[in-house]
Amino acid sequence: MSISSINYASSVLGSQIRNINQQLTDLSTQLSTGKLSQNYAGMGTNEGFAIAGRAQLSNIAAYTDTITNVNVSINLANTALQSLTKIRSTVQTGSANTAQDLNVNGQTIAQNTAAAQFGSMVGVLNTQTGNRYLFSGTAVSTQSVTDAGDIINGTTTQAGFKTVMAERQAADLGASGMGRLVQTQPTPSSIQVSEDVAGSPFGLKIKAVSSTLTGATVTGPSGSPVSFSVDLNGVNPNNGDKLSIQFTLPDGTTEQIDLTASSATPTPLGSFAIDASTPVNPTNTATNLNTALNTAITKLANTSLVAASAIVAGDNFFNTASSAIGTPVNNQAATPAPVTGATALSGASPSDSISPGFVAGDTITVNGTTLTFVASGATGNQLNVTDSIQTLLGKIDAITGTSKPSTVHGGSITINTDDAASLNITSSNTGALGSLGFGATPVTATQPPLRVGSSPASSATTLVNGSASTVKWYLGNDGPGSARSTAMARVDDSVTVQYGAQANEDAIRRQLQAIAVFGTFSTSPTGQYSGGQVSALSLRVTQALTQQPGQQRIEDIQTDIAMAQNTMKDASTRQTQAKAQLQTIIDQAESASPDQVASEILALQNALQASYQVTSNLAQLSLVKFL
């Protein structure tokens, strides 16, 4: 009898030894690499968590890159905005403290400084990061603002601001230099002052007249065009009696002329001489009043009016809030007067209302939204037929969402809109809409820049769209919507930030406009009224550069982008924490513990040694030893 030899290769013991050897090899690899396996199959059941965690880490890395890039843009934008606030402070300080000494160019030192700061501001607004313009909204590859020289002086084919301002000044002053007012003496004892053309946007507008002149009769202001008259009725006023006339200027400010009857010799400034001849001749007093009033109106026109005209010219050129302008018809047939915000939308003559007016059931449709007239009890998109023009404008503004409220000024209605292309107003009662001054339907917006409508400018009566022949100062995106929303970035799975900016935002535009006006305006170095012009302009520029309640400020823009930066900072903090947690999950799923692996290797080595000993013993086994 014989015993077959043991086949080690096919034995269970040999298989176990090979398995132990493979485990030792795997553990040695884990010990050297720190990983459980070199492929997903060997990672175990928790590898799904590791794969998901790695994908999230990849997203976080992308968000980190986005946050880094956006922070660069925000930091540059904030630096630019900070420069704008310094420019504003410099020019405002100069305008508030400017001396009236004029150089050979008819400007003060403060105005020269403003001109230089205007160029600096244009440069700031054209700041780029890479090839992206920061203040162009969505038009990132387009220069934000036209070159400073072209804005002021124009090009070979388009007029600049200097031309627009000169045209506007000529239109506001008129050929006589009296602010488009006509002064006459209908009778030897009376004087009359009238606006030259009804509904004209130019010149001085008569607002109110009051008198303490003994024996005098004051009529108006009333009529179309508006006028007032003062008749002394052949009676001399008493010493100290006064005539006061209030005028509204094109920029909405009000100025008053006070003329006091005086028997002093020489006649004091701001007074008119009471006739002292023997016998007393009140007609001479009326002539003296007429002369004094003419002198006062001429001075007002050539000082404050010129300054106001420059301010409005700036608005005509720079203000991108479009508008529709109408001249309403007042129902006061007996004593016609310009409409105001309080003028009613209907009413029987001679009430302060438009004629014809609206009736119950009429509608006005604004950009697709319908306003309906009711007899009383209006709610929502309804109007009472007895409501005022201002109430109607408030309803219209709520629909259009304009950043600049619509107004009634100088007998004209101005409907403002931030999006000229969208304004569309119609009415079922075209007659009543015509009474508001809008004879053509649909009512649409005039897109600035606005230019004097005819030549010579001194007799013009309208403003017209000048976009075809005038430099466009802002070149970036100017569509509707928030400027901040023109640049958006996702910085976390559910977090986006908005950090866009536009050079035509109200705060930036108002500052650029005021500085352009101050730095561009010039007058005769030796003119009679030059000092008064610069003084009046300086006052208005200082006011324009002073932050007013309810107006956007450059600091508001800085706050907006700072909030975006804080949001990104918070997201980055969360992501840093998430990265640590995700890495822990991945490490737990894929990493091998050195201590545990070493322990397992030692155990396997002991098991392998034992297996080899058993194998050796079995290999020496024979029948003799077996027996």
Secondary structure, DSSP 8 states (H G I E B T S, - for coil): -------GGGSHHHHHHHHHHHHHHHHHHHHHH-BS-SSGGGS-TTHHHHHHHHHHHHHHHHHHHHHHHHHHHHHHHHHHHHHHHHHHHHHHHHHHH------TTS--HHHHHHHHHHHHHHHHHT-EETTEETTBTT-TTS-SB--HHHHHH--SSSB-HHHHHHHHHHHHHTTTTSTTEEEE-SSTTEEEEEESSTT-SSS-EEEEEEE--TT-EEEEEETTTTEEEEE-TT----TT-EEEEEEE-TTS-EEEEEEEEE--SS--TTEEE----SS--HHHHHHHHHHHHHHHHHHHIIIIIHHHHHHHHHHHHH---EEEEE---BS-SSS-----TT-BSS--TTSSBBSS---TT-EEEETTEEEEEESS---SSEEETT-BHHHHHHHHHHHHT-SS--EEETTEEEEEES-TTT--EEES-HHHHHHTT--SSSB--B-S-EEE-SSSGGG---EEE-TTTB--SB-S---SS-SGGGSEEEEETTEEEE---BTTSHHHHHHHHHHHHHHH----TT-TTHHHHHHHHHHHHHHHTS--TTS--HHHHHHHHHHHHHHHHHHHHHHHHHHHHHHHHHHHHHB--HHHHHHHHHHHHHHHHHHHHHHHHHHT--HHHH-
